[in-house]
Amino acid sequence: MAEHAPQTGMLSGLRVLDLADDRGIFTGRVLADLGADVVKVEPPGGDVARGVAPFWKDAPGIENSLFWQLYAANKRSAVIDFATPTGRALVERLAGQADILVESFRPGFMASIGLGYETLRSSNPRLIYVSVSPFGQDGPYAGMNATDLTGMALGGFMWLTGDADRPPLRVSIPHFWSLGSAAAAAGAMIAHQARAASGAGQWVDASCQQAVARTLSHAPQFWDLNQVILTRQGPYRPLGAGKRLRINYPCADGYVNFIQPGGRSGGRNMAALVAWVNETNEGDPELDGVDFGGFGFGQIPDSLLAAMERTLELFFAPRTKRVLSEGAIARRVLLFPVNDAADLLTYPQLEARGFYRQVEGPDGEPMTTLGPWARASGAPLRVGRAPRLGEHTDEVLAEWCGLGLDEAGALRAQGVVA
Amino acid sequence: MSDQPQQPFAGLNVLDFSWVVIGPMATRYLSDFGATVVRVESAKRPDVIRDGPPFAGGKPGINRSGYWTTYNSGKLGLALDMGDERGRALAYEAATEWADIVAENFTPGVMEKWGLGYEAIRAKNPGVVMFSASMLGRGGPYDAQPGYGPVLTALSGLTNGTGWPDRVPVSPYGAYTDFLVPHLAIAAIAAALEHRRRTGEGQHIDVSQLEASLYYAGVPLLDKAANGRVAERDGNADPDMAPHAAYPCAGEERWVTIACPDDAAFAALMLLIQKPGMAADPRFETVAGRKANEAELDAAIAAWTRTRTPAGVMAACARAGVPAGAVNDCRDLFSDPQLVHREHFVWLEHPEMGRYAADGNAFTLSATPPQYRPAPMLGEHTEHVLRELWGVSQERYAALRDAGVLE
């Protein structure tokens, strides 16, 4: 049974026409979670995102992409071929009924097919038109192709990541487009707030490159204020003045992450860990009795840093992530597991909060997915499944455009909708 | 009357207790776009990143951290000792009589201990929108777990997903997950304001930084749950694209990335680097074939990129329709032609630091652009906030000041 427009959530009643492909897919998901009626318009063969691996039960199929299942959840699907003039006119008509439109095509493409912002705003001045692109709608790079790798490089992330003796690195989990799509969702909602007073829509132009540049902490400011270029340090954390602190260590079944931030609280943390190591008489006399709290951030002497690294490497190696992290919690030591997907699916805090949810999978069997990314006390975020291809075409045409089943049938016969 | 269009959050009052990065970065959208954001701080327990480098001119000082100012530009600085009962009483009055929005990101329970939990505020200000964020969320065995941003990068699976397969994983720089949440946070806050406009009801938006961050690294979790596969880090390699790597360029520590999403891009790249033979070599016809011979391909490409600058490689590849991107260091970001065009960095004048660069926003709004203003000194606006915004009498203001509650 196809689900009607959502009635719950803070944005229920808000209509979003989602034309974004795999690059801008996360924007519509954010708005759908908040309660908006997000209609994903797909081409006849289905959105590109439906072809993104990995697949449900490793079986490629139009409904089985886990990328689609995650990032299209809570949306509705309407198949309209807007490569045809009739299809384009139908999309324009839908845009006339939408509060927000989202797209992530090459800059200029929408305008080239008569669906640009200037065209659509004339018939719907309230429309908020949201564009996700790698670099923005204009400027020297606007026409350039980009991928997760080249985007994370141009955004400044890769320079700061990786081992010093090897090339700069990206994260093996692509999220360049998700960063820009989340920025677009923020921009869309700020534009929505503006419209509440002005009654007018506007164009929201999100850049994935800039979204990456916003993840670099204080690194840009180190150049601006001190003309210092921070560099990648591998499993170490730079402490300034050329010092660095080992933070990622191997352990029996993977890796752990240890932070010694320095300062008062850092001192307590380090003392508790040294006490734990001494209990198992694997301690290093050089560490005994040291007042780690006396050292400010980044002032731990090199000899002590080396002794710490040696001792901790030996102490962590034979012990599992669970033993080390449970022991650390009991002793209030800042030692955490470097979680992989298996750890995360059984992580006690996530299980206790009931974070993971079961929704209907592509073949009807229950599928584990993520719970809400925020709790809203009075109007909770929605948790639902992704739509099947064209599952809601007729309903959307009826609800948004007042088209009866016969008119929809005629369009289906012409291959304009499916 | 200024001809500026009305700012999206104009007229909204925000009582901002947030600190470090995730909270202030979220509430900066409110001040950037017109809200009055009062940032509550105390010199007795300063925000830890006020003590964090980089400092203007390399000289440490509580008002000199570029780390703090980029996230707090445009806010009003109020010094208030929340350890003092009179400070907490004043804060409660502001939260219940003045604030439309209250923001915080302490360990769960701190606000409640101060009598400023959501229920306590809502009792007198039912329409209040409260934004809370914590590392691991409210409730559960670890909700009071101390920690720092970089720790969450390890917990979220991002650290395990970054690095070379033959080496220890490396962490993305700094408190990485702090930067993933603010766009989601301001979207939820604006949604709560919409809900309030329609129903009059307030809302408590409560975010677990770990859970929200998993939306950027969620597919491997669904893959493990559905197929039992635990994805491993693999340097810069990609299962569906080859060539796909960072290549050395001319000069010291200069790199460029090149990615071939399809066979056509591969063929175009081979022609570009004058290796037509490789374009025709059946071994490289498919992605699988290219991945099986990736080292040989990468060596040929590196021989070409070593003779060029990153910008030179980018320009040549762009003409050939091959995705390429310079590995920008932080100096490069300030001269990257696209970021310059987008005015990504905003220069502001600070009373003590002088001119500093704050991060701009990753999106532009065509009708209501942001209005950036400098970050406050600690307590810079205390008198203005109490006397003019909150209507505190001169006597009470003087009494609080003399009792050391306003520092």
Interface residues (C-beta under 8 A of the other chain):
Chain A: G9 M10 L11 G13 L14 F26 V30 L31 L34 G35 A53 P54 W56 K57 D58 L66 F67 Q69 L70 Y117 F135 G136 D138 G139 P140 Y141 A142 G143 M144 N145 A146 T147 D148 L149 T150 G151 M152 A153 L154 G155 G156 F157 M158 W159 L160 T161 G162 D163 R166 P167 P168 L169 R170 V171 S172 I173 H175 S178 L179 G180 A182 A183 A184 A185 A186 G187 A188 M189 I190 A191 H192 Q193 A194 A196 A197 S198 A200 G201 Q202 W203 V204 D205 A206 S207 C208 Q209 Q210 A211 A213 R214 T215 L216 S217 H218 A219 P220 Q221 F222 W223 D224 L225 N226 V228 I229 L230 T231 R232 G234 P235 R237 G240 I247 N248 Y249 P250 G254 Y255 V256 N257 I259 P261 S265 F297 I329 R332 L334 F336 P337 V338 N339 D340 A341 A342 L344 L345 Y347 P348 Q349 L350 A352 R353 F355 Y356 G361 M367 T368 T369 L370 G371 P372 W373 A374 R375 A376 S377 G378 A379 L381
Chain B: P5 Q6 Q7 P8 F9 A10 V21 Y29 F33 I49 D51 G52 P53 P54 F55 A56 G57 G58 G66 Y67 T70 Y118 L136 G137 R138 G139 G140 P141 Y142 D143 Q145 P146 G147 Y148 P150 V151 T153 A154 L155 S156 G157 L158 T159 N160 G161 T162 G163 W164 R167 V168 P169 V170 S171 P172 Y173 G174 A175 Y176 D178 F179 L180 P182 H183 L184 A185 I186 A187 A188 A190 A191 A192 L193 E194 H195 R197 R198 E201 G202 Q203 H204 I205 D206 V207 S208 L210 E211 A212 L214 Y215 Y216 A217 G218 V219 P220 L221 L222 D223 K224 A225 A226 N227 R229 V230 A231 E232 R233 D234 G235 N236 A237 D238 P239 D240 M241 H244 A245 A246 Y247 P248 E253 W255 V256 T257 I258 A259 P261 M314 A318 G321 V322 P323 A324 G325 A326 V327 N328 D329 C330 R331 D332 L333 F334 D336 P337 Q338 L339 H341 R342 H344 F345 M353 Y356 A357 D359 G360 N361 A362 F363 T364 L365 S366 A367 T368
